[in-house]
Amino acid sequence: MRVGRVVFSIEVSSHDMTTKITSLTYLEFYSGIGGWGYALEHACQSINNKNKNDGNDGSIFIQPQLLAAYDHSDLCNSVLLHNHKSPNMSSSSIPSNTNKKKRKKQQSLASQTPIEKLTLETLSSFNANIWCMSPPCQPHTRQHTNQINEMNDSRSKSFIHLCNVLSEMDEGDLPQIIMLENVVGFELSWEHHGSFQTFRRVLHKRNYQVVHIHLDPTHVGIPNNRPRHYTVAIQRRRRGEEKGRNGRYDHLFCKEILNQAPIIHDESSLLGKSSTCAKLSSFLDKDIPPNHTSPDCKESQQKCQSLQIPIKVQTSSSAWCFDIATTNDNDECITSCFTHSYGKFIRGTGSILYTGPTSSSKDDEDGGDNKVQFKLLPPEERTYDESWSKGINWDYMRYFSGTEVARLMGFPVDDNEESADDKKKKNQAEEEKEGYRKFSFPSEVTMKQQWKLLGNSLNVRVAAAVAEMGIDSVYS
């Protein structure tokens, strides 16, 4: 295994083998609740398992180490730090091999420093192996009507600043891997020399090899639609290290050709055949009864109440636009994309959940109640009917909880049947065994805040597949 800059590399000997533990340092920009960190942990664990299965006897063990995370939201940072308290995950800020002449006063692990104010000197001083980022998507969404001028959008400034820093950074300080996530459509800005084309020019100038790919959670077996654009850029050809190497993903990487449209890969390039999606019921909290009027709700009264759909929303004409998911495992139910406006607006913000009985085709043929079945059709397949909601028993309809949305976004959320102490012991044992942290929200974070935080995050499982491609191509 070739290793560039590392925080530490130690050997642990047993009777029959020596394990080399190597930490890959990373910076997370627009870090939110730390989705890229979880993705890196899952990617490293997957690579470790494959190395072991390939006959390496577990002699190589890689793990990510967070140097600093940057987000303007103090709430995001509090959730990130809440989940970064695992004893197995180091929270040191600047690596021991950092250039001492450039080293500045150690920063907090999670920082609200505006990204556009981070200096070349500061970012060079980290000497990080990996940069990962999810720049603001609003300038590139379908709803944004002025995309051609997105370079003048204030939300693009911080990303352009990072591109400028990469352009000016000494070669020895450049990250060996850069990973980016954004909405599908971000890549189209190359046509009007927007921020994506600026990014491509920098990657070309600094001799990165690049893969652009569009992926969706359904491709990794999660029943949720959240198509996203990913870019992974690697530097592996500075010292001839690639000679004789034939990696799994080598054929995907190429240098950018700036006067041509970027090559966009799909899931077959990275994952092969898409996974069959798991049943939606396996992502649901076990402490929420199907009917919110049930006596069982008393045990989780506050939680049940926070998930109820208000009467004024139920009776609103816009409720027609709800995307309704069902727990019936006979249905191949795919939830729609959850956004930061979930629970606030209706159209296009995410699915709601129907937990009651549904009618079958046979019921319909026999004259049974087909109203509920009709309501479970996707919104685009319905014909408007002002009496559409008469067939719905709203006692069985609710919003998804924050932990349910987190599971659908690939975060390793624990089940909720154990006591708090039992959960803590179980989580610590699993972290030691599996090599990655469990995710949870601090108790003071409200349901609406959870929805907003998750709506601005990424899918961990999808990002992990992208991260594995980059890490394996440079370090395996």
C-alpha positions as CSV (number, residue, x, y, z in Angstrom):
1,M,0.0,0.0,0.0
2,R,1.4,3.4,-1.0
3,V,0.9,6.2,1.4
4,G,1.6,9.8,0.9
5,R,1.1,12.3,3.7
6,V,-0.3,10.7,6.8
7,V,-1.1,11.7,10.3
8,F,0.4,8.6,11.7
9,S,1.3,5.1,10.6
10,I,2.0,2.5,13.3
11,E,2.5,-1.2,13.4
12,V,0.7,-3.5,15.7
13,S,2.2,-6.9,16.1
14,S,0.5,-10.2,17.1
15,H,1.8,-13.7,17.2
16,D,1.3,-14.3,13.5
17,M,1.0,-11.0,11.7
18,T,1.8,-7.3,11.8
19,T,-1.0,-4.7,11.1
20,K,0.0,-1.4,9.6
21,I,-2.6,1.3,10.7
22,T,-2.6,4.4,8.5
23,S,-4.7,7.5,9.0
24,L,-5.9,9.5,6.0
25,T,-6.4,13.1,7.0
26,Y,-9.3,15.1,5.6
27,L,-10.9,18.5,5.6
28,E,-14.7,18.8,5.2
29,F,-16.1,22.0,3.7
30,Y,-19.8,22.8,3.9
31,S,-19.7,20.0,6.5
32,G,-23.3,20.1,7.7
33,I,-23.8,17.2,10.1
34,G,-20.7,15.4,8.9
35,G,-22.0,13.2,6.1
36,W,-18.7,13.0,4.2
37,G,-16.9,11.9,7.4
38,Y,-19.3,9.0,7.8
39,A,-18.9,8.2,4.1
40,L,-15.1,8.1,4.4
41,E,-15.3,5.8,7.4
42,H,-17.6,3.3,5.5
43,A,-15.3,3.5,2.4
44,C,-12.2,2.8,4.5
45,Q,-13.9,-0.1,6.2
46,S,-15.0,-1.6,2.9
47,I,-11.4,-1.3,1.6
48,N,-10.0,-2.9,4.8
49,N,-12.5,-5.8,4.4
50,K,-11.6,-6.3,0.8
51,N,-7.9,-6.3,1.6
52,K,-8.4,-8.9,4.2
53,N,-10.5,-11.1,1.9
54,D,-7.9,-10.7,-0.8
55,G,-5.4,-12.6,1.4
56,N,-3.6,-9.7,3.1
57,D,-4.4,-11.1,6.5
58,G,-5.6,-7.7,7.7
59,S,-2.1,-6.4,7.4
60,I,-3.2,-3.0,6.1
61,F,-5.8,-0.9,8.0
62,I,-6.7,2.6,6.9
63,Q,-8.9,5.0,8.7
64,P,-9.9,8.6,8.1
65,Q,-9.0,11.4,10.5
66,L,-10.8,14.7,10.5
67,L,-8.6,17.8,10.7
68,A,-11.2,20.5,10.5
69,A,-14.8,20.9,9.4
70,Y,-16.3,24.2,8.1
71,D,-19.9,25.2,8.2
72,H,-21.6,28.5,8.9
73,S,-24.3,26.9,11.0
74,D,-23.6,26.5,14.7
75,L,-26.4,23.9,14.9
76,C,-24.7,21.8,12.2
77,N,-21.4,22.1,14.0
78,S,-23.0,21.0,17.3
79,V,-24.4,17.9,15.8
80,L,-21.1,17.1,14.1
81,L,-19.2,17.4,17.4
82,H,-21.9,15.5,19.2
83,N,-21.2,12.5,16.9
84,H,-17.4,13.0,16.9
85,K,-17.0,12.0,20.6
86,S,-16.2,8.4,19.9
87,P,-13.0,7.4,21.8
88,N,-11.8,5.7,18.6
89,M,-12.0,8.8,16.5
90,S,-9.2,11.3,17.0
91,S,-10.2,15.0,17.1
92,S,-6.7,16.4,16.8
93,S,-6.6,19.4,14.5
94,I,-3.3,19.6,12.7
95,P,-1.2,16.6,11.9
96,S,2.3,16.0,13.4
97,N,3.9,16.1,10.0
98,T,2.6,19.5,9.1
99,N,5.2,22.0,7.9
100,K,6.1,23.8,11.2
101,K,6.8,27.0,9.5
102,K,3.3,27.1,8.2
103,R,1.6,25.8,11.3
104,K,-0.8,28.2,13.0
105,K,-2.7,28.1,16.2
106,Q,-4.8,25.0,16.4
107,Q,-8.4,25.6,15.4
108,S,-11.5,24.0,16.8
109,L,-12.5,20.8,15.0
110,A,-15.7,22.4,13.7
111,S,-15.5,26.0,12.7
112,Q,-17.9,28.7,11.6
113,T,-15.1,30.6,9.9
114,P,-16.5,31.6,6.4
115,I,-14.9,29.4,3.8
116,E,-14.1,32.4,1.6
117,K,-12.0,33.8,4.5
118,L,-9.8,30.8,4.8
119,T,-6.4,31.8,3.6
120,L,-4.0,29.9,1.3
121,E,-1.6,29.6,4.3
122,T,-4.2,28.2,6.6
123,L,-5.4,25.5,4.2
124,S,-1.8,24.6,3.1
125,S,-0.8,24.2,6.7
126,F,-3.2,21.2,7.1
127,N,-1.4,19.3,4.3
128,A,-4.5,17.1,4.2
129,N,-4.8,13.9,2.1
130,I,-8.4,14.5,1.2
131,W,-10.7,17.5,0.6
132,C,-14.4,16.8,0.5
133,M,-17.2,19.3,0.0
134,S,-20.9,19.8,-0.9
135,P,-21.1,23.4,-2.1
136,P,-24.4,25.3,-2.0
137,C,-26.7,23.8,-4.6
138,Q,-29.2,26.6,-4.9
139,P,-27.5,28.4,-7.8
140,H,-27.8,25.2,-9.8
141,T,-31.3,23.8,-9.0
142,R,-34.1,23.6,-11.5
143,Q,-36.0,26.2,-9.5
144,H,-33.2,28.7,-9.9
145,T,-34.2,30.9,-12.9
146,N,-30.9,32.7,-13.3
147,Q,-28.4,29.9,-13.5
148,I,-26.5,31.5,-16.3
149,N,-25.3,34.2,-13.9
150,E,-24.6,31.8,-11.0
151,M,-20.9,33.1,-10.9
152,N,-22.3,36.3,-9.5
153,D,-24.5,34.5,-7.0
154,S,-23.1,35.2,-3.5
155,R,-23.6,31.5,-2.7
156,S,-21.0,30.5,-5.3
157,K,-18.2,32.8,-3.9
158,S,-16.9,30.3,-1.3
159,F,-16.5,27.5,-3.8
160,I,-14.8,29.8,-6.3
161,H,-12.4,30.8,-3.4
162,L,-11.5,27.1,-2.8
163,C,-10.8,26.8,-6.5
164,N,-8.5,29.8,-6.4
165,V,-6.7,28.4,-3.4
166,L,-6.2,25.0,-5.2
167,S,-4.9,26.9,-8.2
168,E,-2.2,28.7,-6.1
169,M,-1.3,26.0,-3.6
170,D,2.2,24.5,-3.6
171,E,2.2,21.1,-5.3
172,G,3.3,19.4,-2.1
173,D,0.4,20.8,-0.1
174,L,-2.3,19.8,-2.6
175,P,-4.8,17.2,-1.4
176,Q,-4.3,13.8,-3.2
177,I,-8.1,13.3,-3.4
178,I,-10.9,15.9,-3.9
179,M,-14.5,14.8,-3.6
180,L,-17.5,16.9,-4.5
181,E,-21.3,16.4,-4.2
182,N,-24.0,18.7,-5.7
183,V,-27.3,18.5,-7.5
184,V,-27.7,17.0,-10.9
185,G,-27.4,20.1,-13.1
186,F,-24.4,21.5,-11.4
187,E,-22.3,20.1,-14.2
188,L,-24.3,22.0,-16.9
189,S,-22.7,25.3,-15.8
190,W,-19.6,24.4,-17.8
191,E,-21.5,25.6,-20.9
192,H,-21.6,29.3,-19.7
193,H,-18.1,29.1,-18.0
194,G,-19.7,28.9,-14.5
195,S,-18.3,27.5,-11.3
196,F,-18.2,23.9,-12.5
197,Q,-16.0,24.9,-15.5
198,T,-13.8,26.9,-13.1
199,F,-13.4,23.7,-11.0
200,R,-12.5,21.7,-14.2
201,R,-9.9,24.3,-15.2
202,V,-8.2,24.0,-11.8
203,L,-8.2,20.2,-11.8
204,H,-6.8,20.3,-15.3
205,K,-4.1,22.8,-14.3
206,R,-3.0,20.8,-11.2
207,N,-2.9,17.5,-13.1
208,Y,-5.7,15.7,-11.4
209,Q,-7.4,12.8,-13.0
210,V,-11.2,13.0,-12.7
211,V,-14.4,11.0,-12.7
212,H,-17.8,12.6,-12.8
213,I,-20.8,10.4,-12.0
214,H,-24.5,10.6,-11.3
215,L,-25.8,8.3,-8.6
216,D,-29.0,7.8,-6.6
217,P,-29.6,6.0,-3.3
218,T,-31.7,3.4,-5.1
219,H,-28.5,2.3,-6.8
220,V,-27.2,1.1,-3.4
221,G,-30.4,-0.4,-2.2
222,I,-32.0,2.5,-0.3
223,P,-35.6,3.2,-1.2
224,N,-35.2,7.0,-1.7
225,N,-34.8,9.2,-4.7
226,R,-32.0,11.7,-4.3
227,P,-30.1,11.9,-7.6
228,R,-26.8,13.8,-7.2
229,H,-23.7,14.7,-9.2
230,Y,-20.4,13.5,-7.8
231,T,-16.9,14.4,-8.8
232,V,-13.8,12.6,-7.5
233,A,-10.4,13.9,-8.5
234,I,-7.1,12.1,-7.7
235,Q,-3.4,12.8,-7.9
236,R,-1.4,9.6,-8.2
237,R,1.1,10.4,-11.0
238,R,3.6,12.7,-9.4
239,R,6.4,10.3,-8.6
240,G,5.8,7.4,-10.9
241,E,3.9,5.4,-8.3
242,E,1.4,4.1,-10.8
243,K,3.9,1.9,-12.7
244,G,2.7,-1.6,-13.0
245,R,-0.5,-0.9,-11.3
246,N,-3.9,-2.1,-12.6
247,G,-6.6,-0.7,-10.2
248,R,-10.3,-1.5,-10.3
249,Y,-11.2,2.0,-11.2
250,D,-8.2,3.1,-13.4
251,H,-10.3,3.0,-16.6
252,L,-12.7,5.6,-15.3
253,F,-10.2,8.3,-14.5
254,C,-9.0,10.8,-17.1
255,K,-7.7,14.3,-17.4
256,E,-10.3,17.0,-18.2
257,I,-10.6,18.2,-21.8
258,L,-11.8,21.7,-21.2
259,N,-13.4,22.5,-24.5
260,Q,-15.6,19.4,-24.4
261,A,-18.5,18.5,-22.2
262,P,-17.5,16.5,-19.2
263,I,-17.9,12.7,-19.4
264,I,-20.7,11.8,-17.0
265,H,-20.8,8.2,-15.8
266,D,-23.8,6.3,-14.4
267,E,-24.1,3.7,-11.7
268,S,-23.1,0.8,-14.0
269,S,-19.6,2.2,-14.3
270,L,-19.0,2.2,-10.5
271,L,-21.5,-0.3,-9.0
272,G,-22.3,-2.7,-11.9
273,K,-25.9,-3.9,-11.5
274,S,-28.0,-1.7,-9.2
275,S,-29.0,-3.2,-5.9
276,T,-32.5,-4.3,-5.1
277,C,-34.0,-1.8,-2.7
278,A,-34.6,-2.8,0.9
279,K,-38.2,-2.6,2.2
280,L,-39.2,0.7,3.5
281,S,-40.4,-0.8,6.8
282,S,-36.8,-1.7,7.7
283,F,-36.0,2.1,7.9
284,L,-38.8,3.0,10.3
285,D,-38.6,3.7,14.0
286,K,-39.9,0.9,16.1
287,D,-41.3,3.1,18.9
288,I,-44.0,4.8,16.7
289,P,-47.3,3.0,16.5
290,P,-49.2,2.9,13.1
291,N,-52.1,5.0,14.5
292,H,-51.2,8.2,16.3
293,T,-54.4,8.0,18.3
294,S,-53.3,4.6,19.7
295,P,-52.7,4.4,23.5
296,D,-49.2,3.2,22.6
297,C,-48.4,6.8,21.5
298,K,-48.4,7.8,25.2
299,E,-45.0,6.3,25.6
300,S,-43.7,8.5,22.8
301,Q,-46.2,11.3,23.0
302,Q,-44.0,14.2,22.2
303,K,-42.5,12.4,19.2
304,C,-45.8,11.2,17.9
305,Q,-47.2,14.7,18.1
306,S,-44.3,16.2,16.3
307,L,-45.0,13.9,13.3
308,Q,-48.7,14.5,13.0
309,I,-49.9,16.4,9.9
310,P,-51.8,19.5,11.1
311,I,-55.5,19.8,10.2
312,K,-54.9,23.0,8.3
313,V,-52.4,21.1,6.1
314,Q,-54.7,18.1,5.6
315,T,-57.6,20.3,4.5
316,S,-55.4,22.5,2.3
317,S,-55.9,22.2,-1.5
318,S,-52.1,21.9,-1.9
319,A,-52.2,18.7,0.2
320,W,-53.0,17.1,-3.2
321,C,-49.3,17.4,-4.0
322,F,-48.2,15.1,-1.1
323,D,-46.1,12.2,-2.1
324,I,-47.5,9.4,0.0
325,A,-45.4,6.3,0.9
326,T,-46.8,3.1,2.4
327,T,-45.4,0.5,4.8
328,N,-47.0,-2.3,2.8
329,D,-44.1,-4.5,2.0
330,N,-45.9,-5.9,-1.0
331,D,-45.5,-2.4,-2.6
332,E,-42.1,-1.4,-4.0
333,C,-42.2,2.0,-2.3
334,I,-39.5,4.5,-3.1
335,T,-39.7,7.7,-1.1
336,S,-39.1,11.1,-2.7
337,C,-36.2,13.4,-2.0
338,F,-36.3,15.0,1.4
339,T,-35.4,18.7,1.4
340,H,-34.7,21.3,4.1
341,S,-38.3,22.5,3.8
342,Y,-39.8,19.2,4.8
343,G,-42.6,19.7,7.2
344,K,-42.9,23.3,6.2
345,F,-44.0,23.0,2.6
346,I,-45.8,20.2,0.7
347,R,-44.8,20.1,-3.0
348,G,-41.4,18.5,-3.7
349,T,-40.1,18.5,-0.1
350,G,-40.3,14.7,0.7
351,S,-42.7,11.8,1.2
352,I,-45.2,11.4,4.1
353,L,-46.0,8.0,5.4
354,Y,-49.3,6.1,5.4
355,T,-49.3,3.2,7.8
356,G,-52.9,1.9,7.5
357,P,-54.5,-0.8,5.3
358,T,-54.4,-0.5,1.6
359,S,-56.8,-2.1,-0.9
360,S,-55.6,-4.7,-3.3
361,S,-56.4,-5.1,-7.0
362,K,-58.8,-7.9,-6.1
363,D,-60.6,-5.6,-3.7
364,D,-61.0,-3.1,-6.5
365,E,-62.4,-5.7,-8.9
366,D,-64.9,-6.9,-6.3
367,G,-66.1,-3.4,-5.7
368,G,-64.0,-2.8,-2.6
369,D,-62.7,0.5,-1.4
370,N,-60.1,1.6,-4.0
371,K,-59.8,5.2,-2.7
372,V,-56.8,4.5,-0.5
373,Q,-55.0,2.7,-3.3
374,F,-55.6,5.7,-5.6
375,K,-54.1,8.1,-3.1
376,L,-50.9,6.0,-3.0
377,L,-50.2,6.8,-6.7
378,P,-47.3,9.2,-7.3
379,P,-48.6,12.8,-7.6
380,E,-47.7,13.0,-11.3
381,E,-50.0,10.0,-12.1
382,R,-53.1,11.4,-10.3
383,T,-56.0,13.3,-11.8
384,Y,-57.1,16.1,-9.6
385,D,-60.2,15.4,-7.6
386,E,-61.4,18.0,-5.1
387,S,-62.7,15.1,-2.9
388,W,-59.4,13.2,-3.1
389,S,-58.8,13.1,0.7
390,K,-62.1,11.6,1.6
391,G,-60.6,8.1,1.3
392,I,-57.8,8.8,3.7
393,N,-57.8,8.1,7.4
394,W,-55.4,10.7,8.6
395,D,-54.9,8.9,11.9
396,Y,-52.6,6.6,9.9
397,M,-50.8,9.4,8.1
398,R,-47.7,11.1,9.4
399,Y,-44.4,12.7,8.6
400,F,-41.2,10.6,8.6
401,S,-39.2,11.2,11.8
402,G,-35.7,12.6,11.7
403,T,-34.1,9.3,12.5
404,E,-36.1,7.6,9.7
405,V,-35.0,10.2,7.2
406,A,-31.4,9.8,8.5
407,R,-31.5,6.0,7.8
408,L,-32.9,6.7,4.3
409,M,-29.9,8.9,3.8
410,G,-27.5,6.2,4.8
411,F,-26.5,7.4,8.3
412,P,-25.8,4.6,10.7
413,V,-28.6,5.3,13.1
414,D,-29.1,2.8,15.9
415,D,-32.5,1.0,16.6
416,N,-34.5,2.6,19.4
417,E,-35.7,-0.2,21.5
418,E,-32.9,-0.3,24.1
419,S,-32.4,2.0,27.0
420,A,-30.0,4.9,26.7
421,D,-27.3,3.0,28.7
422,D,-27.8,-0.1,26.7
423,K,-27.6,1.9,23.4
424,K,-24.3,3.5,24.5
425,K,-22.7,0.2,25.4
426,K,-23.9,-1.4,22.2
427,N,-22.7,1.5,20.1
428,Q,-19.3,1.5,21.7
429,A,-19.0,-2.2,21.1
430,E,-20.1,-1.9,17.5
431,E,-17.7,1.0,16.8
432,E,-14.8,-1.0,18.1
433,K,-15.8,-4.0,16.0
434,E,-16.9,-2.2,12.8
435,G,-14.6,0.8,12.8
436,Y,-17.2,3.6,12.4
437,R,-19.4,5.7,14.6
438,K,-23.2,5.5,15.1
439,F,-25.2,8.7,14.3
440,S,-27.7,10.4,16.6
441,F,-29.1,13.9,17.2
442,P,-28.5,15.7,20.5
443,S,-31.7,15.6,22.6
444,E,-32.2,19.4,22.3
445,V,-32.5,19.3,18.5
446,T,-36.1,19.5,17.5
447,M,-37.8,17.4,14.9
448,K,-38.1,20.4,12.5
449,Q,-34.4,21.1,13.0
450,Q,-33.6,17.5,12.3
451,W,-35.5,17.7,9.0
452,K,-33.8,20.9,7.9
453,L,-30.3,19.5,8.8
454,L,-30.9,16.3,6.9
455,G,-32.4,18.0,3.9
456,N,-29.1,19.9,3.5
457,S,-27.0,16.8,3.9
458,L,-25.9,14.0,1.5
459,N,-26.5,10.3,1.3
460,V,-23.8,8.6,3.2
461,R,-24.0,5.2,1.5
462,V,-23.8,6.8,-2.0
463,A,-21.0,9.1,-1.0
464,A,-19.1,6.1,0.5
465,A,-19.1,4.4,-2.9
466,V,-17.6,7.5,-4.5
467,A,-15.1,7.8,-1.7
468,E,-14.0,4.2,-2.0
469,M,-13.3,4.7,-5.7
470,G,-11.0,7.6,-4.9
471,I,-9.2,6.1,-1.9
472,D,-8.7,2.7,-3.5
473,S,-7.3,4.4,-6.7
474,V,-4.7,6.3,-4.7
475,Y,-3.8,4.2,-1.7
476,S,-4.5,0.6,-2.5
